[in-house]
Amino acid sequence: MSKANELREMNEEQLQAELKLTQQELFRLRFQASTEKLDAPSNLKKLRRTIARIKTLLHESRLAGAES
């Protein structure tokens, strides 16, 4: 997965910004899904997994910072 590798190369500020953008995109897609105008429902699953990846990386970086 190149996306996970790309996320690992980002610093914490970049991950926070990416998380915010991804959450906004997920909100937009959920709104489209409720109005039945969603073209690709699989994008909801992809965005949820991306958000989970970002949160995991943020948590790992915070744990690493606490140990040092």
C-alpha positions in Angstrom: 0.0 0.0 0.0 1.6 3.2 -1.2 -0.9 5.3 0.7 0.3 4.0 4.1 3.9 4.6 3.1 3.0 8.2 2.0 1.3 8.8 5.3 4.3 7.5 7.3 6.5 10.0 5.6 4.4 12.9 6.9 5.1 14.8 10.1 2.4 15.2 12.8 1.2 18.6 11.5 0.7 17.2 8.0 -1.1 14.2 9.4 -3.5 16.4 11.3 -4.2 18.5 8.2 -4.8 15.3 6.2 -7.1 13.9 8.9 -9.2 17.1 8.8 -9.5 17.0 5.0 -10.4 13.3 5.0 -13.0 13.8 7.7 -14.6 16.6 5.7 -14.6 14.5 2.6 -16.3 11.6 4.5 -18.9 14.0 5.8 -19.6 15.2 2.3 -19.9 11.7 1.0 -22.2 10.7 3.8 -24.4 13.6 3.0 -24.5 12.5 -0.7 -25.3 9.0 0.4 -28.3 10.2 2.4 -29.7 12.0 -0.6 -29.0 9.0 -2.8 -26.6 10.9 -5.1 -23.5 8.9 -4.3 -21.7 7.6 -7.3 -19.2 5.2 -5.6 -20.3 3.8 -2.2 -17.0 2.1 -1.8 -15.4 5.5 -1.3 -17.0 5.6 2.1 -15.2 2.5 3.2 -11.9 3.7 1.8 -12.1 7.1 3.6 -13.0 5.4 6.9 -9.9 3.2 6.6 -7.7 6.1 5.6 -8.9 8.0 8.7 -8.1 5.0 10.9 -4.6 4.8 9.4 -4.0 8.4 10.1 -5.2 8.2 13.6 -3.1 5.1 14.2 0.0 6.9 12.9 -0.7 9.9 15.1 -1.1 7.6 18.1 2.1 5.8 17.3 4.0 9.1 17.0 2.7 10.3 20.3 3.7 7.1 22.0 7.1 7.3 20.5 7.4 10.9 21.7 6.3 9.9 25.3 8.9 7.2 25.5 11.9 9.4 24.6 
